[in-house]
């Protein structure tokens, strides 16, 4: 599974359309995603303190567009690689959408439902 951070407002728009087109798709040609072990990194860097965020849980096998694992932006020597989705994300590939609020200190952690699934 791969994860994409999205706001509640963005989600309501893509549910109506049946697919999600991140703004980055037009800007850089792909949608930034993470895996359960790295989702906190972009969340803490870009969205600290936000309480309106959700996580789209995506099955890459159900996508009809390429997924490529590539270095983060900016690339860090020895740093993690992230899944990038090169096209719109069909809502049929989205397994679930989970609340992803920041903690009291403004940082993020993997939601309990995903942490439990990852541990099994």
C-alpha positions as CSV (number, residue, x, y, z in Angstrom):
1,X,0.0,0.0,0.0
2,X,1.0,3.6,-0.6
3,X,-0.3,6.7,1.1
4,X,-1.1,10.2,-0.1
5,X,-1.8,13.2,2.2
6,X,-4.9,15.1,1.2
7,X,-7.1,17.8,2.7
8,X,-10.8,17.2,3.4
9,X,-11.6,19.9,0.7
10,X,-9.5,18.1,-1.9
11,X,-11.1,14.8,-1.1
12,X,-14.6,16.0,-1.6
13,X,-13.7,17.3,-5.1
14,X,-12.1,14.0,-6.3
15,X,-14.8,11.8,-4.9
16,X,-17.3,13.6,-7.2
17,X,-14.9,13.2,-10.2
18,X,-14.0,9.6,-9.6
19,X,-10.3,10.3,-9.7
20,X,-7.8,12.5,-7.9
21,X,-5.4,14.8,-9.8
22,X,-2.9,16.4,-7.4
23,X,-1.7,19.9,-8.2
24,X,1.8,18.4,-8.5
25,X,0.6,16.2,-11.4
26,X,0.4,19.4,-13.6
27,X,3.5,20.9,-12.0
28,X,6.0,18.0,-12.0
29,X,4.1,15.2,-13.7
30,X,3.4,13.0,-10.7
31,X,1.6,12.7,-7.4
32,X,3.8,12.6,-4.3
33,X,3.1,9.5,-2.1
34,X,4.7,7.8,0.8
35,X,4.7,4.4,2.4
36,X,3.7,3.7,6.1
37,X,7.3,4.1,7.2
38,X,7.9,7.5,5.6
39,X,4.6,9.3,5.6
40,X,5.5,11.3,8.7
41,X,8.5,12.8,7.0
42,X,6.7,15.0,4.4
43,X,3.8,15.5,6.8
44,X,6.1,17.0,9.5
45,X,8.1,19.0,6.9
46,X,5.2,20.5,4.9
47,X,2.0,20.3,7.1
48,X,3.1,20.8,10.7
49,X,0.1,21.7,12.9
50,X,-2.6,21.1,10.2
51,X,-5.8,19.4,11.5
52,X,-7.7,19.1,8.2
53,X,-5.6,16.3,6.7
54,X,-6.5,12.8,5.6
55,X,-4.5,9.8,4.3
56,X,-5.6,8.1,1.1
57,X,-4.6,4.4,1.4
58,X,-3.9,3.3,-2.2
59,X,-3.4,-0.2,-3.6
60,X,-0.8,0.4,-6.4
61,X,-1.8,-2.8,-8.1
62,X,-5.2,-1.2,-8.8
63,X,-3.8,1.9,-10.4
64,X,-3.8,2.1,-14.2
65,X,-0.9,4.5,-14.3
66,X,2.8,4.0,-13.5
67,X,4.2,4.1,-9.9
68,X,7.9,4.8,-9.6
69,X,10.0,4.8,-6.5
70,X,12.3,7.8,-6.6
71,X,14.4,9.9,-4.2
72,X,12.7,12.6,-2.2
73,X,12.7,16.2,-3.1
74,X,15.3,17.5,-2.5
75,X,17.2,14.2,-2.7
76,X,19.2,13.3,0.3
77,X,22.2,11.0,0.1
78,X,21.1,7.7,1.7
79,X,17.6,9.2,2.2
80,X,14.4,7.3,1.6
81,X,12.8,6.9,-1.7
82,X,9.1,7.6,-2.2
83,X,6.4,6.3,-4.6
84,X,5.4,8.8,-7.3
85,X,2.2,8.1,-9.2
86,X,2.5,9.3,-12.8
87,X,-1.2,10.0,-13.6
88,X,-4.5,10.5,-11.9
89,X,-5.4,8.3,-9.0
90,X,-8.6,6.4,-9.6
91,X,-10.8,6.3,-6.6
92,X,-11.3,2.6,-7.2
93,X,-7.7,2.1,-6.2
94,X,-8.3,3.9,-2.9
95,X,-8.8,1.3,-0.2
96,X,-9.7,3.7,2.6
97,X,-9.3,7.2,3.7
98,X,-8.1,7.8,7.3
99,X,-8.0,10.9,9.6
100,X,-4.5,12.3,9.8
101,X,-4.5,15.2,12.3
102,X,-1.4,16.5,13.8
103,X,-0.6,15.7,17.4
104,X,-0.7,18.4,20.1
105,X,2.9,19.3,19.3
106,X,2.1,19.8,15.6
107,X,3.8,16.6,14.4
108,X,2.4,13.6,12.7
109,X,2.5,9.9,13.3
110,X,1.1,6.9,11.4
111,X,-2.6,6.4,12.4
112,X,-3.2,3.6,14.8
113,X,-5.2,1.6,12.2
114,X,-2.2,1.5,9.8
115,X,0.4,1.0,12.5
116,X,-1.6,-2.1,13.7
117,X,-1.9,-3.5,10.1
118,X,1.8,-2.9,9.5
119,X,2.7,-4.8,12.7
120,X,0.9,-7.9,11.6
